[in-house]
């Protein structure tokens, strides 16, 4: 009898993909959410919502909270949209950005996206030396071991390939439909709950 080669077994990882909420989540904080999955392994998953701006909070106010001086008037090189990243630990901030910037704790998630949570990135953005594209997320979305896989099977989410243009587009209103279109879905409201079983 042949033995099973353990090297042939591998877990599916959604790291670097977009997680798109299905209409079944309409009554939660994840309604129409598009989440960039920053890490997914056997211990669980962590991601940031990329289409939910916090309009009541502007970037200068965030800089003031962290005692970062604004030396000159902020221009387009030193501004950044602020998002509700998820319901977990909203006092924590994460900067999702293009990989043209790196600091001591920058984590390269995918080919075109990196993640930094060190306050130095805010200082560098303010001086115009930060990444080309970026967004600040307060809080994050998290799942325990096997939880995300279960929710996908139950038809709460589906995944699509990542898109730098979609992630960093400052117009959040169409991101949900744009993400669905990456899977060939024209109208997510008509999408069958069977997606989780594909």
Secondary structure, DSSP 8 states (H G I E B T S, - for coil): -----GGG------TTSEEEE-GGGTTSTTTT-EEEEEEEETTEEEEEESS-B-TT--HHHHHHHTT----S---GGG--EEEE--SEEEEEEEEEE-TT---TT-EE-SSS-EEE--THHHHHHHTT-S-SSEEEEEEEEEE-TTHHHHHHHTTSEEEE---HHHHH-S-GGGHHHHHHHTTT-S-GGG--GGGGG-
